[in-house]
């Protein structure tokens, strides 16, 4: 037995020595990249590899590298010609895409990442309202590398906020899937601060329209169960109040109504009032707050669904839900039926008042 195991062990050791290794000190690593439109039907690719300041352990800056070309691979080769350390893009965690590029379609740009075995499928992709390069040119993070800062910004608001999840894997699934369309968060600048300003909606791989922050929050509630995030509603007298989502559930029921698909969406939301402008939630006031929030969510949600049907896009994945409950489902038939599909929304809210005030 020893005579058999010993050669196998030596073989394994010899194979590990054949693996190509990259030494960190001898490579240029970027955690964020940006794509923008360039003249002549070209792309401008911008990378922001970190550059740590000597003697300042808590300070990091970014060395911006920008080149123009027809493909991202050829652009990185041009960048390598001006660097003494080769670029390694396998650590990219955030990809920013300018609105002009997104309007023409982003499948080619994302295809490069999807073909890269080293690229993480959990990386975030975001659309920039304007030029993506300008975000990387802004000093919004002085003590954290820009790519990691943007990743944390997106990841935190997806996990504990009301931003729908949309990483590279999610986009690919919705783009290639049947009966659904992808979406991506929109990043913008407010002064020197990077912020999530809305949601970009796609038809196939082309950016076609956007949602504001309030609409984006409703989309998340209609797509998935959630237990975080803050919602705002308005009373009839014009007073605004805010609630914290402590648990929401959404269910879809599919039936047929006069030979056309019919969907009933039921949204149940448990929420805590966190800002009532000093109004005590007793009796009639409690019901008034609850009715206002139900009306706000119902009106916004129904309006979004009607707009999606009019535009022929399906970010909620209603077609996929109908497909899962329909025999011999046809994508072509669904696309014809979708604009006139009977989709209704019911919202039920349970409010509680919290705090130490008596």
C-alpha positions, 0 to 999 in steps of 0.5 A: 500500500505504501508503495502505491501511496508514495508515488501518488503523493509525489505526483500531487506535489509536482502538480501543485508546483505547475500552477501559475501563481500571481504575486500581489506585489507584482500585479495591479489589482482593481476592485472597481471598473467603469465603462463609458461611451467614446467617439467612433463607436468605442468604449472608454474603460476606467480602472481605479487600482488602490494606491496606499499612501506611505506613512498614512495607514488609514489613507488610500487613494486611487490611481485612475487608468483610462483607455479607449478601444473597441473591446475591454480586453484590448483596452486592458492590454493598452493599459498594461503598456504603461504599467510595470505591473500587469493588471489583474481584473479578477478581483473586481467587485463593482462594475459601473456602466454609464447611461449612454452605454447602457442604452445601447445594450450591455451584454457585450461588456458583461459577457467578458466578466461572465466568461472570466473564471476568476470573476465573482458572480456576486459582484455588483453592477450599477448604472451611473446617471451620466458618465461612470468615470466621474464617479471614480474621479470623485473623492467620496472615500478617503480611508477606504478603497473606492471599489470596496466602499461602493460594494459595501454601499450596495451590499448594505442597502440590499441586505438591510434596506429596500434596494432589490438585489441585482448582482452579476448573477441576478442580471444574467438569470433575468436576461437569459430567463423566460418571462422576466427582464433585468434591472440594476441600481442607479448610482449618482453623486450628490456633491462629493457623496456617492448615493443610490438614486434609483433603479434602472429598468431593462428590456433584454440588455438595454436600459429603457427607463428608471424608477425613483427611490420610493418606487424602487422600495415598492418593487422590492416589496413586490418581488421578495419577502423583506424585513428591513428598510424604511417607508414613508407615507402621507396623511390626507392633511399633508403630514408625512410619517415614516415606518420601519419594515419588520416583516413583509410577505408577498404572494402571487395567485395565478388564474384565468379571466376570460381567456387571459391570464389573471394574477392577484398579488397580495402584500402583507406588511408588518411595520413599526412607526418610527416618526409620526410627527408627534401624533399618538397612535391611539384609536382613530389615529392608528387606523388613519395611519394604517389606511394611508400606508395601505393606500400609498403602497397600493397606488404606487404598486398598481401604477408601476405594474400598469407602466411596466405592462405599457412599456412591455417590460417585466422586472417583477418576473410575472411571466416567469410566475405564470410559466411555473403554473401553466402547462405548455407556456409560450413566451411569444403568447405571453408577450402578446397577452402581458400588456392586457393581463389582469394584474391586481394588488391587495395590500394589508398593513399592520402597524405598531407604535414603538419607543420608550415614550408613555 
